[in-house]
């Protein structure tokens, strides 16, 4: 039996329960992981509330797709792993199939990465989703290079902060946006070359001013909704507007053409484009592990909760005040 977070109906954080659940052993292609830390993502808040892109197939339902721990058992046909190895689980599957909010979890071996030396459980649960999301979109899909400018919305999120570090790693210039001034100093400290406060400034006008009228080669947007119309005006000729989130919850128009407006590349991006592609994931793992070893990448953890504080962790996520990753640790 393992303590496992489940919910029996959609609702607020109060529907989350910590229950004893039989785990069993790993099947073919799977690993049994002792979970030491869990990365909390907004997707789980939406899944719990019934507003995510997928819904629970049945109740009670589990949660979670990002964790760090130690291999306890190896399923048939799995190579490259053995009991006792420290690992991280990356989101590459449905929470309906392999929830990781638990003391122990069975996960696909294809979604498990070896944890680099010196990376503890908390950082191991905080690093992969943000950095793989940013790397997959900006490097694999976008081809970001030295000298490019990238505008990052919701920049105080774990993905936004990872993207700032990623931009520096390749020699690009990160411009962060944030709604109010409260997070401005934290973003500058995190490495943003400039911070645009969207409650006070028009993003496109400021970006054009900062780039001598050229615009940004990339806009990496987590918000979507009507704001894309202005973001599109900030994109340089031949540049790309990448949508990887939908925090606004509002319909997202394709920006209308205007006289003199350059052709626009606009596409959505999902983490699974990288985590479910073995070759892309292999390259992402190598790139991120290299950054961790060199010190170029340091995951930003805002706050750590215990497993019995899972409801409070979700409330904190919903408050939107964090700068970086929220992690839940599991005592054994």
C-alpha positions as CSV (number, residue, x, y, z in Angstrom):
1,X,0.0,0.0,0.0
2,X,1.1,3.6,-0.7
3,X,-0.2,6.9,0.4
4,X,-1.8,8.4,-2.8
5,X,-3.5,11.6,-3.5
6,X,-6.9,11.1,-5.2
7,X,-10.1,13.0,-5.7
8,X,-13.6,11.6,-6.0
9,X,-15.2,14.6,-7.7
10,X,-14.3,17.8,-9.5
11,X,-13.8,20.8,-7.3
12,X,-11.4,23.0,-5.4
13,X,-8.3,21.9,-3.5
14,X,-10.5,20.6,-0.7
15,X,-11.5,17.6,-2.8
16,X,-8.0,16.2,-2.7
17,X,-7.6,13.2,-0.3
18,X,-4.6,11.2,0.9
19,X,-5.6,7.5,0.7
20,X,-3.9,4.2,1.0
21,X,-3.8,2.5,-2.5
22,X,-2.4,-0.8,-3.6
23,X,0.3,-0.2,-6.2
24,X,1.3,-3.6,-7.5
25,X,4.4,-4.2,-9.6
26,X,5.5,-2.8,-13.0
27,X,4.3,-4.3,-16.2
28,X,6.2,-4.7,-19.4
29,X,7.9,-1.4,-20.3
30,X,7.3,0.1,-16.9
31,X,9.2,1.0,-13.7
32,X,8.1,1.2,-10.1
33,X,9.4,4.4,-8.6
34,X,9.7,5.4,-5.0
35,X,8.6,9.0,-5.2
36,X,10.7,11.4,-3.2
37,X,9.5,14.7,-4.7
38,X,6.7,15.9,-7.0
39,X,6.6,18.8,-9.4
40,X,3.3,20.7,-9.2
41,X,2.0,22.0,-12.5
42,X,-1.0,24.1,-13.4
43,X,-2.3,21.2,-15.6
44,X,-3.1,19.3,-12.4
45,X,-5.1,22.2,-11.0
46,X,-7.1,22.2,-14.2
47,X,-7.5,18.4,-14.2
48,X,-8.8,18.5,-10.6
49,X,-11.3,21.2,-11.4
50,X,-12.5,19.6,-14.6
51,X,-11.3,22.3,-17.0
52,X,-8.2,20.6,-18.5
53,X,-7.9,19.4,-22.1
54,X,-8.7,15.9,-20.8
55,X,-10.9,14.8,-17.9
56,X,-10.8,11.9,-15.5
57,X,-12.0,8.6,-17.0
58,X,-13.4,7.6,-13.7
59,X,-13.5,8.5,-10.0
60,X,-11.6,8.3,-7.8
61,X,-8.9,9.8,-10.0
62,X,-5.2,10.4,-9.4
63,X,-2.9,13.3,-10.4
64,X,0.6,14.3,-11.4
65,X,3.1,13.6,-14.2
66,X,6.4,15.0,-12.9
67,X,8.4,13.5,-10.0
68,X,11.8,12.5,-8.8
69,X,12.7,9.4,-6.9
70,X,14.5,6.0,-7.0
71,X,13.8,2.9,-9.1
72,X,12.4,0.1,-6.9
73,X,11.5,-2.5,-9.6
74,X,12.0,-2.9,-13.3
75,X,9.3,-4.4,-15.6
76,X,9.9,-6.9,-18.4
77,X,11.7,-5.6,-21.5
78,X,13.1,-2.5,-19.8
79,X,16.8,-1.9,-20.2
80,X,19.1,0.8,-18.8
81,X,17.5,0.9,-15.4
82,X,18.1,-1.0,-12.2
83,X,16.8,-0.8,-8.6
84,X,18.4,2.0,-6.6
85,X,19.1,4.4,-9.4
86,X,18.0,8.0,-8.8
87,X,15.7,9.1,-11.6
88,X,13.2,11.8,-12.7
89,X,9.8,11.3,-14.4
90,X,8.9,13.6,-17.2
91,X,5.3,14.4,-18.4
92,X,4.9,12.0,-21.3
93,X,1.6,10.3,-20.5
94,X,-1.9,10.8,-19.3
95,X,-2.5,11.4,-15.6
96,X,-5.4,8.9,-16.0
97,X,-2.8,6.2,-16.7
98,X,0.2,6.9,-14.4
99,X,-0.5,9.4,-11.7
100,X,2.6,10.3,-9.6
101,X,1.1,12.1,-6.6
102,X,2.0,9.2,-4.3
103,X,4.6,7.5,-2.2
104,X,5.1,5.0,-5.1
105,X,4.2,5.1,-8.7
106,X,4.3,2.9,-11.8
107,X,5.4,4.9,-14.9
108,X,6.5,4.1,-18.4
109,X,10.2,3.6,-18.6
110,X,10.2,5.8,-21.7
111,X,9.2,8.8,-19.5
112,X,12.0,8.3,-17.0
113,X,15.4,10.0,-17.2
114,X,18.5,9.3,-15.1
115,X,19.1,12.1,-12.6
116,X,22.5,13.8,-13.1
117,X,25.0,13.6,-10.2
118,X,24.5,16.3,-7.7
119,X,20.8,16.9,-8.6
120,X,18.7,16.1,-5.5
121,X,15.1,15.1,-5.4
122,X,13.6,18.5,-5.2
123,X,15.6,19.9,-8.1
124,X,15.0,16.6,-9.9
125,X,11.3,17.2,-9.7
126,X,11.5,20.8,-10.7
127,X,13.9,20.8,-13.7
128,X,12.5,18.7,-16.5
129,X,9.1,20.0,-17.3
130,X,10.1,23.6,-17.5
131,X,13.4,23.1,-19.3
132,X,12.1,20.5,-21.8
133,X,9.2,22.7,-22.6
134,X,11.4,25.7,-23.3
135,X,14.1,23.7,-25.1
136,X,11.6,21.8,-27.3
137,X,9.7,24.9,-28.4
138,X,12.5,27.4,-28.8
139,X,15.4,25.1,-29.9
140,X,13.9,22.0,-31.5
141,X,10.9,23.7,-33.1
142,X,12.0,27.3,-33.4
143,X,15.7,27.0,-34.0
144,X,16.6,29.9,-31.7
145,X,20.2,31.1,-32.2
146,X,22.7,33.5,-30.7
147,X,21.6,37.1,-31.3
148,X,17.9,36.3,-31.4
149,X,15.5,38.2,-29.2
150,X,12.7,36.2,-27.4
151,X,9.7,37.7,-25.6
152,X,8.5,35.6,-22.7
153,X,5.0,36.0,-21.3
154,X,4.1,34.7,-17.8
155,X,7.9,34.9,-17.3
156,X,7.8,34.3,-13.5
157,X,6.5,30.8,-14.1
158,X,8.9,27.8,-14.0
159,X,8.8,27.6,-17.8
160,X,9.4,31.3,-18.2
161,X,12.4,31.3,-15.8
162,X,13.8,28.2,-17.6
163,X,13.5,30.0,-20.9
164,X,15.4,33.0,-19.6
165,X,18.3,30.7,-18.7
166,X,18.0,28.8,-22.0
167,X,18.2,32.0,-23.9
168,X,21.4,33.0,-22.2
169,X,22.8,29.5,-22.8
170,X,22.4,29.9,-26.6
171,X,23.3,33.6,-26.7
172,X,19.8,35.0,-27.2
173,X,18.3,38.0,-25.5
174,X,15.3,37.3,-23.1
175,X,12.7,40.0,-22.6
176,X,10.2,39.1,-19.8
177,X,6.7,40.3,-19.4
178,X,4.7,40.4,-16.2
179,X,1.3,41.9,-15.4
180,X,2.3,44.1,-12.4
181,X,5.5,45.5,-10.9
182,X,5.7,43.1,-8.0
183,X,7.7,40.5,-9.9
184,X,9.9,42.9,-11.9
185,X,12.9,42.9,-9.7
186,X,12.8,39.1,-9.4
187,X,12.8,38.7,-13.2
188,X,15.7,41.0,-13.6
189,X,17.6,39.1,-11.0
190,X,16.7,35.9,-12.8
191,X,18.5,37.2,-15.9
192,X,15.9,39.0,-18.0
193,X,17.5,41.6,-20.2
194,X,14.4,43.8,-19.9
195,X,11.1,43.5,-18.1
196,X,7.8,44.8,-19.6
197,X,5.0,45.5,-17.1
198,X,1.9,44.8,-19.2
199,X,-0.5,46.8,-16.9
200,X,1.6,49.9,-17.7
201,X,3.0,49.3,-21.2
202,X,2.1,48.1,-24.6
203,X,4.2,45.0,-25.3
204,X,4.6,45.5,-29.0
205,X,5.6,49.1,-28.7
206,X,8.2,48.4,-26.0
207,X,9.6,45.4,-27.9
208,X,10.0,47.4,-31.1
209,X,11.7,50.2,-29.2
210,X,14.1,47.7,-27.6
211,X,15.0,46.1,-30.9
212,X,15.4,49.3,-33.0
213,X,12.1,48.5,-34.8
214,X,13.1,45.0,-35.8
215,X,10.9,43.1,-33.4
216,X,11.6,39.8,-31.7
217,X,12.5,36.6,-33.5
218,X,10.4,34.7,-31.0
219,X,7.4,35.3,-28.8
220,X,6.9,32.4,-26.3
221,X,3.4,32.9,-25.0
222,X,1.7,31.0,-22.1
223,X,-1.4,33.2,-22.0
224,X,-3.1,33.1,-25.5
225,X,-6.4,34.8,-25.8
226,X,-7.0,38.3,-27.3
227,X,-3.5,39.5,-26.3
228,X,-2.0,37.6,-29.2
229,X,-3.1,40.4,-31.5
230,X,-0.6,42.8,-29.8
231,X,2.1,40.1,-29.4
232,X,1.9,39.4,-33.2
233,X,3.0,43.1,-33.8
234,X,6.1,42.4,-31.7
235,X,7.3,39.6,-34.0
236,X,10.2,40.3,-36.4
237,X,9.9,39.5,-40.1
238,X,10.3,35.7,-40.4
239,X,9.9,35.3,-36.6
240,X,7.6,33.0,-34.8
241,X,4.8,33.3,-32.2
242,X,4.7,30.1,-30.2
243,X,1.7,29.4,-28.0
244,X,2.4,26.9,-25.3
245,X,-0.3,27.7,-22.7
246,X,-3.8,29.1,-22.4
247,X,-3.8,30.9,-19.0
248,X,-6.3,33.5,-20.3
249,X,-9.0,30.8,-20.9
250,X,-10.3,33.1,-23.6
251,X,-10.8,32.4,-27.4
252,X,-7.5,33.0,-29.3
253,X,-7.9,34.7,-32.6
254,X,-5.4,34.5,-35.5
255,X,-4.2,38.1,-35.8
256,X,-5.7,40.0,-38.7
257,X,-3.4,41.1,-41.4
258,X,-2.6,44.8,-41.5
259,X,-1.0,47.0,-44.2
260,X,2.8,46.7,-43.8
261,X,2.6,43.8,-41.3
262,X,5.1,41.1,-42.1
263,X,4.0,37.5,-42.6
264,X,3.5,35.7,-39.3
265,X,4.5,32.3,-38.3
266,X,2.2,31.2,-35.4
267,X,1.8,27.7,-34.0
268,X,0.9,26.0,-30.8
269,X,3.4,23.8,-28.9
270,X,2.9,21.1,-26.4
271,X,5.5,19.4,-24.1
272,X,4.5,16.0,-25.5
273,X,5.9,16.9,-28.9
274,X,9.3,16.4,-27.2
275,X,8.7,14.0,-24.4
276,X,6.9,11.4,-26.6
277,X,9.6,11.6,-29.4
278,X,12.6,9.5,-28.3
279,X,15.1,11.4,-30.4
280,X,13.9,14.8,-29.3
281,X,13.8,13.7,-25.7
282,X,17.4,12.3,-26.0
283,X,18.7,15.6,-27.3
284,X,16.7,17.6,-24.7
285,X,18.1,15.4,-21.9
286,X,21.7,15.9,-23.1
287,X,21.3,19.6,-23.5
288,X,19.7,20.1,-20.1
289,X,22.1,17.8,-18.2
290,X,25.0,19.7,-19.8
291,X,23.5,23.0,-18.5
292,X,23.0,21.5,-15.0
293,X,26.6,20.3,-14.9
294,X,28.0,23.7,-16.0
295,X,25.8,25.7,-13.7
296,X,24.1,27.5,-16.6
297,X,20.8,25.9,-15.5
298,X,19.6,26.2,-12.0
299,X,15.9,25.3,-11.4
300,X,14.1,28.0,-9.4
301,X,12.0,26.5,-6.6
302,X,9.6,28.9,-5.0
303,X,8.2,26.8,-2.2
304,X,8.2,23.2,-0.9
305,X,5.2,21.5,0.7
306,X,4.8,18.0,2.2
307,X,2.5,15.4,0.7
308,X,0.0,15.9,3.5
309,X,-0.1,19.6,2.5
310,X,-1.2,18.9,-1.1
311,X,-4.4,20.9,-0.9
312,X,-2.4,23.9,0.4
313,X,0.1,23.4,-2.5
314,X,-2.8,23.6,-5.0
315,X,-4.2,26.7,-3.3
316,X,-0.8,28.3,-3.5
317,X,-0.6,27.5,-7.2
318,X,-4.0,29.0,-7.8
319,X,-3.0,32.2,-6.0
320,X,-0.5,32.9,-8.8
321,X,2.1,34.6,-6.6
322,X,4.9,32.2,-7.0
323,X,8.1,32.8,-8.8
324,X,9.3,29.5,-10.0
325,X,8.4,25.9,-9.3
326,X,6.2,24.5,-6.5
327,X,7.4,21.1,-5.2
328,X,5.9,18.6,-2.8
329,X,8.2,16.2,-0.9
330,X,7.3,12.7,0.2
331,X,8.6,11.4,3.6
332,X,9.1,7.6,3.8
